[in-house]
């Protein structure tokens, strides 16, 4: 375990990346991977509104949805240090409700965070 930056938050030195869940991996496979990671002491999970990769109009946020259903079914939110990200500058218009291209503006970041929280079925993200 290591300190996360200058905080008192303890994270595993290995972080579970969730980038393939929802496209290359099913929800059940994602849940199994999270179970295995947590059982082996990995408490640091990384996701993003962009995931899964490669991005498609039909799939953004699906990975976060899988994590959210895992949190709900397992009651594990308090055992995980969760990192997520907002999409950066992109010409893709499917991330924002108004159909605008992705930009790192206050309005878009707030929309992204609200959507992250809803999909993740949590009221906080540890690292954004």
CORGIHU-V862182 format. One record per pair of residues at least 6 apart in sequence whose ideal C-beta (glycine too) atoms are under 6 Angstrom apart, sorted by sequence separation. I is the first residue (numbers start at 0). J is the second residue. D is the distance in whole Angstrom. If there is no record, write none. Layout:
i:j:d
I:J:D
I:J:D
This chain:
i:j:d
70:76:5
92:98:5
3:10:5
51:58:6
94:101:5
86:94:5
92:100:6
0:9:5
20:29:4
51:61:6
90:100:5
1:12:5
51:62:5
48:60:6
50:62:4
89:101:4
88:102:6
86:101:5
46:62:5
46:63:5
46:66:6
15:36:5
85:108:5
15:41:5
85:111:4
13:41:5
11:40:6
14:43:4
15:44:5
16:45:5
17:46:5
22:51:4
11:41:5
21:51:4
11:42:5
14:45:5
20:51:6
11:43:5
18:50:5
19:51:6
83:115:5
10:43:4
18:52:5
44:79:5
59:94:6
22:58:6
29:65:4
33:69:5
47:83:6
21:58:6
42:79:6
43:80:5
44:81:5
45:82:5
46:83:5
47:84:4
49:86:5
56:93:4
42:80:6
48:86:6
26:65:5
30:69:5
21:61:3
21:62:5
83:124:5
20:62:4
81:124:6
81:125:5
82:126:4
17:62:5
20:65:5
76:121:5
80:125:5
71:120:5
70:120:5
67:118:5
67:119:5
66:119:6
67:120:4
64:118:5
63:118:4
63:119:5
60:118:5
48:111:5
48:115:6
10:80:5
